[in-house]
Amino acid sequence: MTNKVALITGSSRGIGKQTAIRLAKAGYDIVINYARSKSAALEVVEEIESLGRKALLIKANVGDVKKIKAMFETIDETFGRLDILVNNAASGVQKPIVELEENHWDWTMGINGKGALFCAKEAAKLMEKSGGGQIVNISSLGSIRYLENYTAVGVSKAALEALTRYLAVEFAPMNIRVNAVSGGAVDTDALKHFPNREELLKEAAASTPAGRMVEIDDMVNTIMFLLSEDASMIRGQTIIVDGGISLLV
């Protein structure tokens, strides 16, 4: 019997890492994708293999379509199928609008928008061969509200949420479900790149109606729900996991 396979982009740390581990515990073989930190990615591979699951490690910058195609060719050669794609990899330049350059914009949109599109396109080819699958895209609150220095990333995440809706409709005949999860401030390694990180964390801790900040497990729990059959009629939606902070004016 062929085990089901899940690819989580940007899975060497943070939300991607924990999603990969949870899916391995659920019985999936895992494709770990990373762009820079090989040592961290290898640690995730070891943890997945300790759970008795197979782990395939692939270095690929998802902003490069050629590398995306090569990654999916490797997945096809190794496993011959793909059942889950979590588009978690993200990057971006965080500067005020007046300081943004063309290359900042292109880099951010290339990874967060274009990368997700072409990963989904290649994933759908493999999913269709085995009868369908699920795709979850990871967004953030900057897609719907203003965050300081977040223009390029926020707009790219808004594009990702729009892409989620289009993918959900066009992939439905292939039995592929597509949704997104948008998170409030989560204290991951990615947040360390925010110039105003401490201010964001302080505001989130003090202002979140739920009484605490969002944690990685809150995000992973929602991802796992959307990947389950319990969510089979949820299509093209962005589920916001923020403890209610986006409801405040």
N, C-alpha and C positions, 0 to 999 in steps of 0.2 A: 504494500500500500504506500502510495506516494504521500509524504507529509505536505501539508499546506505551507506556503512560503510567504513571508512578509518582508517588505523593504521599508526601512525608515531612513529617510535622508537626514544627514546631520545628526547621526545617532551615537557620537562618541561621548556625549555629555548631556546633562540637563534633561529636558522633557523627552528628547529623542532617545536617550539612553534608557530612561525608565520605561518608556513605551516598548522598546525592544525587549527588555527583560520581562515585562508583563506578558507580552505576546509569546515569548519563549516558554514561560510558565504555563501558558494556555495551550502549548503543544505545537507551535509554529517553528519551522526552521527560519532563520533570520539572516537578512542581508544588511550588514552594517556599512553605511556610507559615511565617509568623512572627507574633508578637504585639506586639513592641516595637521591635526594632532594624532599621529599614528599610534603613539604610545597609549593615549587614552582610549583610542578605538580598539587596540589589542586587549586592553583590560576588559572591555565590554564583551569581546569575543570569548575570552576565557570564562567570564561569568555565564554566558549563554551555554557554552559547551559543558560547564559544570552542571547545568540543568538537564543534560542529556540531549540537547538539541544541536543541530548543525548550524554553524555560523560562517557566512561568506563575507570577507572583508574587501571592500572596493573603495579605492581613492578616486574621487571624481568631483570636480567643481561643477555643480549643477547649473551654473551660469553659462556653461559651454555645451552646446547641443551635441557636438561630436563626442564629448566625453559621456554625455547622457546615453547616447545610442550605444557606445561601447560598453557601458555599465549593464544595459539591458541585454545585450548580446551575451555577456558573461553569465548573467542570471539564467538566461534561456539554456545556455550550454551546460550549466551546473545543475539546475533543478528542472528545467523544461516547463516551468509554470511560475505564476505569481498570483497570489490571492489577495494581498493587502498592500497598499501603498500609503504611507504617511508622509506627506510633503512637509517636513519639519525644518529642513535646512533654510537658514535665513541669514541675511547680511544687510549692511546698509551704512551709508554715510550720514552722520547726525550732525547737522550744522544749521544755522539760521538760513532762511531762503536766500538772503543777499550774498551768502558765502558759498552757495551750491554751484558747482561747476558741471559741465556736461558729462564728464566721466563719472562724477559722483552719482548722478541720476541714472546713467546707463548701467553702472555696476549694481545699484540697488534694484532697479527694475529687472535686470537680467537674471538675478538669482531668485528674487522673491516672486516675480511674475512669470517671466519666460521659462525659468527653470521648472516651476510647478506645471506649466502647460505641457512642456515636452516630456517631462517625467510621466505625467498622466497619459499622454498620447502613446508612449511606448509601453506603459503598464497595461493599457487597455488591450493591446495586441496579445499580450501573454494571458491576461485574464479571460479574454474571450475564448481562447483555446481550451480552458478548463471549466467553462460554464459560467463565468462571472467573477465578481470580486467587489472590494470596497476600497474607496479612496477617502482619506481625511486630510484636509489642508489646515495648517496651523496659522492662525491670524493673530491680531492683537487689537486692543482698543483704539490705537492710533488710526485705525481705519474709519472710525466714526466720530472721533472727538479730537480736539487739538491737544497735542503734547509738544512741549518745547523742544526745538531742534529735530523734530521727528518728521518733517515734511516729506522727504523722499521715501522713508520707510512707510509712513502712514498711507501715502498714496499707493505705494506698491501693494500694501495689504488690502486696501480697498479694491484694487484690481484683482487680487487673489480671491476675494469674496465674490466678486462679479463672475470671475472665471468658474468658481464653484457651482454657480447656478447654471451656467452654460454647459459645463461638463455633465451635470446631473441629468439634464434633459437629453443631451446627445448620446450619453452612454447608457441610458436606461434600457434601450432595446437589447443591449449586450448583457443585461443583468448585472450592471455595475452601479453601485450606489456611491454617490459623492456628497460629502458634507464638509463643514469646516468647524473648528473650535477656536474661539477668540478668547484670549486670556487677559486678565488684568495684570498688574505688576507682580511678577514672580521673581524671587531672588535667585536667579540662575547666573551662570558665567556670562551669558549674553548681556545681562543687565549691567555688568561691570564696565561695558563700553559706553554707557550713558554718562554724559558729562554731569548731569544732575541726579545721579543714582541715589545718593543719600536723601535728597529732597523727595524723590519719588517714593522711596521706601517709607519715609516718615509720614508722608501724606496718605499712602495706602493703609498703613497700620492704624492711623488715627481716624480715617474717614470712612473706611469700608463698613457699610451697614451690618454686614454679617459679624463684625466684631474682630476679624482677623484678616491677615493677608491671604491671598490665594497661594496655595502650595503646589509643588509639582504633581503630587498625587491627585489633587483636584482636577488638574488638566488631564492626566492619564486616565482617571476614572471615566471622564466624559468621552475621551477618545475610544476607550474600550466599549462603552455603551453604544456609540455610533457604529462600531464595527460588529456589534452583535445582531442577531436576528430580531431582538426586541425593537430595534430601530429600523426595521425593514421598510417602513412607509415614511421615513424621514428622508427627504431628498432635497439637495441644493440649499440646505439651511446652514446658517452660522449660529452655533450655540455659544452664547457668551457666558464665560465662567469668571466672574469678577466680584462675587459677594455683594453685588448690587451697587458698586461705586459708579457705574456708568449712568445710573438713574438719577444721580444728584446733579443739580444745576450749578 
